[in-house]
Amino acid sequence: MATFDEIVNELQDKINQETIEAFGEEGFERWRNTPHRGKPPLANYQGASTGSCGDTIQLFLYIEDDRVCDAGFLTDGCGSSMISGSMAAELALNKHCDELAAISGEAVLEGLGGPDCLPEDDQHCAWLAANALHEALGDYYKQNIHKRISD
């Protein structure tokens, strides 16, 4: 009879293998060691997007002098939401604000390795992440318009 540790290890190996099959090696590594996860301490703008699946991705930006200096994300969703949010944050880094609108769902998928990097049923997560980024950009513009009007 297998020990508890052997059962746990076998189950973890199965989960890992299924994740590699779904996301590929790069996606698997991004899922296991997710870069840009969490809200950056100095984040001053944020946006969120919720999909019809119920997943929500929040994207946080720290913008100084019209350039993204730091970015992070949170999600309550699946692995595809996690790696898509991570990629959207990564794509935003060091970009000028006027470049952020060009980061689309397609750009998120390409950053992850192309359309085959997510299961077909989960590819909408790339657009969810891009939408959250665009919402954060909208927050930036709204706050700055109000500042300019007040000045």
Secondary structure, DSSP 8 states (H G I E B T S, - for coil): ---HHHHHHHHHHHHHHHHHHHHHHHHHHHHHT-TTBS--TT--EEEEEE-TTS-EEEEEEEEETTEEEEEEEEESS-HHHHHHHHHHHHHHTT-BHHHHTT--HHHHHHHHTSGGGS-GGGTHHHHHHHHHHHHHHHHHHHHHHHHHHH-
